[in-house]
Amino acid sequence: MGDYQGVGFFGDNWWSGNGTFGFTSDDVYKPADIALINDAIGEQQYGNETSSSSLQFVMNGAITELENGELGYAMVLEYERQDFSFNPDERIQQDPLEDYLVGSGWWNLTGYDGTGDRERYALGGELAVPVLETLTVNLAGRLDSYDNVSSSIGTRFTPSITMEWRPSDDILFRAGYTESFRAPDLNYVYTRTGFFTGTVDLVQCYESHLATGGTPENFDRNDCNSSSSFVRRTPGTQLSDTEEALKDETGDTQWVGMSWDITDELQFTLDYSEMSLEDRVRTESVNGLLRDEFECFIDSGLVSQDRCDLVSSRIVRVSDPVTGVSFVDEFNVSPINSALETINSLDARMFYRQDTDYGTFGLNVEWTHTLKHEYQLEAGGDIIDIRDDPIQGGWNFRSIVSAQLSYRYEDFTTTLSGVRRGGTARYRAPNDDGEWRTSAYTTYNLTASYFVNEQLTLSARIINLTSADAPKDDSFLFFDYPWYNRFVYPASALGRQVYLEATYEF
């Protein structure tokens, strides 16, 4: 990339491009020599070191015999210590304006730092109470205590109650309620990193509009274009005094279900569950900060002063002395706790097995369906319908059906499996019929194994048997290869895959 020339208008980094280390248009593909490796590229040395030490004591058994059965108990004592460290390559950390090195083209790439340390103590207990001969109630509770550096949790108690009612030998009804919590990941607590993302700088767009003769009245934010920005993420331990430290993610789940042994060979289960998660840790929305910054800049009154002060501390701007148009010189985000997420789902399973003179046949079918999935970014804010909203709703499948048909005879076994994933939200716009969702996606896998003897096994696997392509999304533009959402269907481009294996055990 040549010598570093400084920062241009709109915050662009400029390089001489003179091929200081032999990097010119004529010899891009020549073998890298020592000078290029040592002086321009350097060595990437990442020391990712993690460790975990734990001690656990468990005891269970029966306390006494009651009229309807044994009063069972279980208890657990735990201690855990976690460490975390990550040392990035020095060229990722360097700033050309301060510790400039010739050809330092790695500046602003996404490296990591961090240290880490966490201690946790836990005490848990459970009672199984036979209320009736056909009804058992389980009562449980757990007490977890964290250090006051890696989290703001302190001590947290989580209860649980479940019941099982078996009116006959063939039918079981079950229900329960349980609470949970999760301490923030050490990555969020200690690590500073960065990333590139597409952003719409409304303030710069507005200032450019005014600088070219526009007025506040005829400004249209929809005319502003997206550009790439580098964003630094600060760890939770570096939150300012005006912000709350990261809280633990809390949740509760309640469910009801049944299991029915229709015959000795056929079983069926059905479960309904409601899950609620609060204070989930996430990184601040970059474009959300830019939108709020614009509202603060034009004094629209839509954003509180506290929020404006926080946004101001996240975004540092530099203005051109001639035009007065500013650009983002430094952009920082932090991990925060989002407000609320709720998921209601239905799950059904069927298991069938049949022994014959010609082998054993089996069929397993599983179906899961999301009935509701809602998300609230901030307390009191709008509720986003992730399941159905065509714009803000994510790319999650509403339903997934999987089935496995198996056959085994003596030393040979084979399984044909299939998965049908429901449609997901289209990327940009509805189709001509006004439909916002893509079609379903079904794939099949086939496996077969032959046990030659106790030591040798021969196997064959075919993944994506029909080489099915992911459903195309014609809202992708002509340059959006491969014209489907590769984040949802990451392995589709591989097509059919065939593996042959031989395993020998000594």
C-alpha positions in Angstrom: 0.0 0.0 0.0 3.0 2.3 0.1 3.7 5.1 2.5 0.9 6.5 4.7 -0.1 10.0 3.5 -2.6 10.9 6.2 -6.4 11.3 6.6 -8.3 13.0 3.8 -11.8 14.6 3.6 -14.6 12.5 5.1 -12.0 10.5 7.1 -10.5 8.5 4.2 -7.0 7.0 4.7 -4.6 7.8 1.9 -1.6 5.8 0.8 1.1 6.6 -1.7 0.6 3.4 -3.7 4.2 3.6 -4.9 5.0 0.0 -4.3 7.5 0.7 -1.5 7.8 -3.0 -0.8 7.5 -4.3 -4.3 3.7 -4.2 -4.3 2.9 -2.8 -7.7 0.4 -3.7 -10.4 3.1 -5.6 -12.3 4.1 -8.0 -9.6 1.1 -8.5 -7.5 1.3 -12.3 -8.1 5.0 -12.8 -7.6 6.2 -14.9 -4.7 6.5 -12.9 -1.5 10.1 -12.2 -0.5 11.5 -11.7 3.0 11.4 -7.9 2.7 7.7 -7.9 2.0 6.9 -10.4 4.7 9.0 -8.7 7.4 8.6 -5.0 6.6 5.1 -4.8 5.1 3.1 -7.7 6.4 4.8 -8.8 9.6 4.0 -11.8 11.7 0.6 -12.3 13.2 1.1 -13.6 16.7 -2.1 -14.2 18.6 -1.8 -15.6 22.1 -5.3 -16.8 22.8 -5.1 -18.3 26.3 -8.1 -19.5 28.3 -8.3 -21.6 31.4 -11.1 -22.9 33.7 -10.8 -24.6 37.1 -13.8 -26.0 38.8 -14.7 -28.1 41.9 -18.1 -29.8 42.3 -19.7 -31.9 45.1 -22.9 -33.7 44.4 -25.1 -35.7 46.7 -28.5 -37.4 46.1 -30.7 -40.1 47.5 -33.9 -40.6 49.5 -34.7 -38.7 52.7 -37.6 -40.9 53.9 -40.4 -43.1 52.7 -43.8 -41.3 52.4 -47.3 -42.7 51.8 -47.0 -42.4 48.0 -43.3 -43.1 47.6 -39.8 -41.9 48.5 -39.0 -38.3 49.2 -36.0 -37.8 47.0 -33.4 -35.1 47.2 -30.3 -33.8 45.4 -27.8 -31.1 46.3 -24.8 -29.6 44.6 -21.9 -27.4 45.6 -19.7 -25.7 43.0 -16.7 -23.4 42.7 -15.4 -22.2 39.3 -12.6 -19.9 38.3 -12.2 -18.6 34.7 -9.3 -16.7 33.1 -9.2 -15.1 29.7 -6.4 -13.3 27.7 -5.8 -12.3 24.1 -2.8 -10.5 22.8 -3.2 -9.2 19.2 -0.6 -8.5 16.6 1.2 -5.2 17.2 0.5 -4.0 13.6 -3.3 -4.2 14.3 -2.9 -2.0 17.4 -0.6 0.7 15.9 -1.9 4.1 14.9 0.0 5.6 12.0 -0.4 9.1 13.5 1.5 8.1 16.6 3.7 5.1 16.1 3.9 5.2 12.3 5.7 2.4 10.5 6.4 2.6 6.7 3.8 0.5 4.8 1.6 0.0 7.9 -1.3 -1.1 6.0 -2.8 -3.1 8.8 -4.0 0.0 10.7 -7.7 -0.1 11.6 -8.1 -3.8 11.1 -10.1 -5.7 13.7 -7.8 -6.9 16.4 -8.5 -7.8 20.0 -7.1 -7.2 23.4 -8.5 -8.2 26.8 -7.4 -9.9 30.1 -10.2 -11.4 32.2 -10.8 -13.1 35.5 -14.0 -14.5 37.1 -14.9 -16.5 40.2 -18.3 -18.1 41.0 -19.7 -20.1 43.9 -23.0 -22.0 43.7 -25.3 -24.0 46.0 -28.3 -25.9 44.7 -30.9 -28.2 46.0 -33.9 -30.2 44.8 -36.8 -32.2 46.3 -38.9 -34.8 44.5 -42.2 -35.0 46.4 -44.6 -37.9 45.6 -47.9 -36.0 46.2 -50.0 -38.9 44.8 -49.1 -42.3 43.5 -49.5 -40.8 40.0 -48.3 -37.3 40.7 -44.7 -36.1 41.5 -43.7 -32.5 42.1 -40.1 -31.3 41.9 -39.0 -28.2 43.8 -35.6 -26.8 43.1 -33.5 -23.7 43.8 -30.0 -22.5 43.0 -27.9 -19.8 44.6 -25.0 -18.4 42.5 -22.5 -15.8 43.7 -20.2 -13.9 41.4 -17.2 -11.6 42.0 -17.9 -7.9 41.7 -15.4 -7.2 38.9 -16.5 -9.4 36.0 -20.2 -8.6 36.6 -22.7 -6.7 38.6 -24.7 -9.8 39.5 -23.6 -10.3 43.1 -25.7 -13.2 44.3 -28.6 -14.6 42.3 -31.3 -17.1 43.3 -33.2 -19.1 40.6 -36.1 -21.3 41.5 -37.8 -24.1 39.6 -41.0 -26.2 39.9 -42.0 -29.1 37.7 -44.7 -31.7 37.9 -45.3 -35.1 36.3 -48.8 -36.8 36.3 -49.1 -40.3 35.0 -52.9 -41.2 35.0 -52.0 -44.5 33.3 -48.9 -46.5 32.2 -49.2 -45.2 28.7 -49.8 -41.4 29.2 -47.6 -38.8 31.0 -48.5 -35.1 31.4 -45.8 -32.7 32.5 -45.6 -29.0 33.2 -43.2 -26.6 34.8 -41.9 -23.1 35.5 -38.2 -22.3 35.9 -36.1 -19.1 36.1 -32.6 -18.7 34.7 -29.8 -16.2 34.4 -26.6 -15.9 32.5 -23.6 -13.8 33.4 -22.2 -11.6 30.5 -19.5 -13.4 28.5 -16.0 -12.5 29.4 -15.5 -11.4 25.8 -18.1 -8.6 26.4 -16.7 -7.7 29.8 -13.0 -7.4 29.0 -12.4 -7.3 25.2 -11.8 -4.3 23.1 -12.2 -4.9 19.3 -13.4 -3.4 16.2 -15.4 -4.1 13.0 -16.3 -2.6 9.7 -20.0 -2.0 8.9 -22.2 -0.1 6.5 -23.6 3.1 8.0 -25.7 6.1 7.0 -24.1 9.3 8.4 -27.2 11.5 8.6 -25.4 14.4 10.1 -22.8 14.6 7.4 -25.5 14.1 4.7 -27.5 17.0 6.3 -24.5 19.3 6.5 -23.6 18.5 2.9 -27.1 19.2 1.8 -27.0 22.7 3.5 -23.5 23.4 2.1 -24.7 22.8 -1.4 -27.7 25.2 -1.1 -30.3 23.0 0.4 -32.7 24.0 3.2 -33.7 22.1 6.3 -37.3 21.9 4.9 -36.4 20.1 1.7 -33.9 17.7 3.3 -34.9 14.0 2.8 -32.9 11.5 4.8 -33.9 8.8 2.3 -31.5 10.4 -0.1 -28.5 9.7 2.1 -26.2 6.9 1.0 -24.6 4.2 3.0 -20.8 4.0 3.4 -18.4 1.7 5.3 -17.2 2.8 8.7 -14.8 1.3 11.2 -16.3 1.0 14.7 -14.4 0.2 17.9 -16.2 -1.8 20.6 -15.2 -1.0 24.1 -15.5 -3.7 26.9 -18.1 -3.5 29.6 -15.5 -2.7 32.2 -14.8 0.6 30.4 -18.3 1.9 30.6 -18.5 5.5 31.8 -19.7 6.5 35.2 -23.0 7.7 33.7 -23.8 4.2 32.4 -24.9 1.1 34.3 -22.5 -1.8 34.3 -23.6 -4.9 32.4 -26.3 -6.8 34.1 -26.9 -10.5 33.9 -29.3 -11.9 31.4 -32.4 -13.2 33.1 -35.2 -15.3 31.9 -38.1 -17.6 32.7 -39.7 -20.5 30.9 -43.0 -22.2 31.4 -44.2 -25.2 29.5 -46.8 -27.9 29.4 -46.7 -31.2 27.5 -47.6 -34.8 27.2 -46.1 -38.1 26.1 -48.2 -41.0 24.8 -47.0 -44.6 24.3 -49.6 -45.5 21.7 -48.1 -49.0 21.3 -44.9 -50.7 22.3 -43.5 -49.5 18.9 -45.1 -46.1 18.5 -44.6 -43.1 20.8 -45.8 -39.5 20.5 -44.9 -36.3 22.4 -46.3 -32.7 22.3 -45.0 -29.7 24.2 -45.9 -26.0 24.3 -43.5 -23.5 25.9 -43.2 -19.8 26.5 -39.8 -18.3 27.1 -39.0 -14.7 28.2 -35.5 -13.2 28.2 -34.6 -9.9 29.8 -31.4 -7.8 29.6 -29.8 -9.8 26.9 -26.3 -8.5 26.2 -25.7 -7.1 22.8 -23.5 -4.5 21.1 -25.1 -1.1 20.6 -26.7 -0.5 17.2 -24.3 1.6 15.1 -27.0 3.0 12.8 -29.2 3.5 15.8 -26.5 5.8 17.4 -26.2 7.7 14.1 -30.0 8.2 13.9 -30.2 9.4 17.4 -27.2 11.7 16.8 -29.0 13.3 13.9 -32.2 13.8 16.0 -30.0 15.5 18.7 -28.2 17.6 16.0 -31.4 19.1 14.6 -32.9 19.3 18.1 -36.1 17.4 17.1 -37.0 16.6 20.7 -37.4 12.9 19.9 -34.4 11.9 22.0 -33.7 12.7 25.6 -30.8 14.9 26.7 -29.2 11.9 28.6 -29.3 9.9 25.4 -27.9 12.8 23.4 -25.0 13.1 25.9 -24.3 9.3 25.6 -24.3 9.5 21.8 -22.0 12.5 21.9 -19.5 10.4 23.9 -19.6 7.6 21.4 -19.1 9.6 18.2 -16.2 12.1 17.7 -16.4 14.4 14.6 -14.0 16.6 12.7 -15.2 19.4 10.5 -13.7 20.7 7.3 -12.7 24.3 7.9 -13.9 25.5 4.5 -17.3 23.8 4.0 -18.1 23.1 7.6 -19.1 19.6 6.7 -18.0 17.0 9.3 -17.0 13.4 9.2 -16.8 10.7 11.9 -13.2 10.7 13.2 -13.8 8.1 15.9 -16.8 5.8 16.5 -17.2 3.7 19.7 -19.9 1.3 20.8 -20.2 -0.7 24.0 -22.1 -3.9 25.0 -25.4 -3.0 26.6 -28.4 -4.9 28.0 -31.5 -4.9 25.7 -34.9 -4.9 27.2 -37.0 -8.0 26.4 -37.4 -11.0 24.1 -40.3 -13.5 24.2 -40.6 -16.7 22.2 -43.7 -19.0 22.2 -43.2 -22.4 20.4 -44.8 -25.7 19.8 -42.9 -29.0 19.5 -44.1 -32.4 18.4 -42.2 -35.7 18.0 -43.1 -39.2 16.8 -41.0 -42.3 17.3 -41.7 -45.6 15.5 -39.8 -48.9 15.5 -40.7 -52.2 13.9 -38.7 -55.4 14.2 -39.2 -57.9 11.3 -37.5 -61.0 10.0 -35.8 -58.8 7.4 -34.4 -56.3 9.7 -35.4 -53.4 12.0 -37.2 -50.3 10.5 -37.3 -47.0 12.4 -39.0 -43.6 11.7 -38.5 -40.5 13.8 -40.3 -37.2 12.9 -39.7 -33.9 14.8 -41.6 -30.6 14.2 -41.0 -27.3 15.8 -43.0 -24.2 15.1 -42.5 -20.6 16.4 -45.9 -19.2 17.3 -44.6 -15.8 18.5 -41.2 -14.1 18.6 -41.1 -10.5 19.8 -38.3 -8.2 20.7 -38.1 -4.9 22.6 -34.9 -3.0 22.3 -35.4 -0.6 25.3 -37.9 -0.5 28.1 -41.0 1.4 26.9 -39.8 1.2 23.3 -41.6 -0.3 20.3 -42.1 -4.1 20.2 -40.6 -5.7 17.1 -42.4 -8.7 15.7 -39.4 -10.8 14.7 -41.6 -13.7 13.5 -43.9 -11.8 11.0 -42.6 -8.2 10.5 -41.3 -8.1 6.9 -38.9 -5.3 7.5 -37.6 -5.7 11.1 -38.3 -9.4 11.5 -35.1 -11.4 11.2 -34.2 -14.4 9.1 -35.3 -17.1 11.5 -37.3 -20.1 10.2 -40.9 -20.2 11.5 -41.0 -24.0 11.4 -38.6 -26.8 10.9 -39.5 -30.4 10.2 -37.0 -33.2 10.3 -37.4 -36.9 9.7 -35.1 -40.0 9.8 -36.0 -43.3 8.2 -33.6 -46.0 9.3 -33.0 -49.6 8.5 -30.7 -52.2 10.2 -30.1 -55.8 9.3 -27.3 -57.8 11.0 -24.1 -55.8 10.3 -25.6 -53.3 7.9 -27.3 -50.0 8.8 -28.5 -47.1 6.8 -30.4 -43.9 7.4 -32.2 -41.4 5.1 -32.8 -38.1 6.8 -34.5 -35.0 5.5 -35.0 -31.4 6.9 -37.6 -28.9 5.7 -36.9 -25.3 6.8 -39.7 -22.8 6.4 -39.4 -19.6 4.4 -37.5 -16.6 5.7 -37.9 -12.9 5.2 -36.9 -11.6 1.8 -33.9 -9.3 1.8 -35.2 -6.1 0.3 -38.8 -6.1 -1.0 -41.8 -8.3 -1.6 -42.3 -10.2 -4.9 -44.8 -9.3 -7.5 -47.6 -11.0 -5.5 -46.7 -8.9 -2.4 -45.2 -11.9 -0.6 -42.4 -11.0 1.9 -41.1 -14.5 2.5 -39.0 -16.9 0.5 -40.0 -20.5 -0.3 -39.2 -23.4 2.0 -35.9 -25.3 1.7 -35.6 -29.1 1.9 -32.4 -31.2 2.0 -31.8 -34.9 2.3 -28.8 -36.8 3.7 -28.0 -40.5 3.3 -25.6 -42.6 5.5 -24.7 -46.2 5.4 -22.4 -48.3 7.5 -21.2 -51.9 7.4 -19.5 -53.5 10.5 -17.0 -55.9 8.9 -15.9 -57.1 12.3 -15.4 -55.7 15.8 -12.5 -53.6 14.7 -13.3 -52.5 11.1 -16.3 -50.3 10.0 -16.9 -49.0 6.5 -19.1 -46.0 6.0 -20.5 -43.7 3.3 -22.2 -40.4 3.7 -23.9 -38.2 1.2 -24.8 -34.7 2.4 -27.5 -32.8 0.4 -28.4 -35.9 -1.6 -30.3 -34.0 -4.3 -27.9 -31.1 -4.4 -30.7 -28.7 -3.6 -30.0 -25.0 -4.0 -31.1 -22.5 -1.4 -34.4 -20.7 -2.4 -33.5 -17.7 -4.6 -34.5 -14.2 -3.5 -35.0 -12.0 -6.5 -35.0 -8.9 -4.3 -31.2 -9.3 -4.4 -29.6 -7.1 -7.0 -27.7 -8.3 -10.0 -24.3 -8.1 -8.2 -25.5 -9.8 -5.0 -24.1 -13.2 -5.8 -25.2 -15.9 -5.0 -28.7 -14.3 -4.9 -29.8 -15.9 -1.7 -29.1 -15.2 1.9 -25.8 -16.9 2.5 -26.0 -16.2 6.3 -29.1 -18.4 6.5 -28.0 -21.1 4.1 -24.2 -21.1 4.5 -23.5 -24.5 3.1 -25.9 -24.5 0.1 -23.2 -23.4 -2.3 -21.3 -26.6 -1.6 -24.0 -28.7 -3.2 -23.8 -32.5 -2.9 -20.9 -33.8 -0.7 -19.8 -37.5 -0.6 -17.6 -39.0 2.1 -16.2 -42.5 2.3 -14.7 -43.6 5.7 -13.0 -46.6 7.1 -12.6 -46.9 10.8 -10.3 -49.4 12.5 -10.1 -49.8 16.3 -7.0 -51.4 17.7 
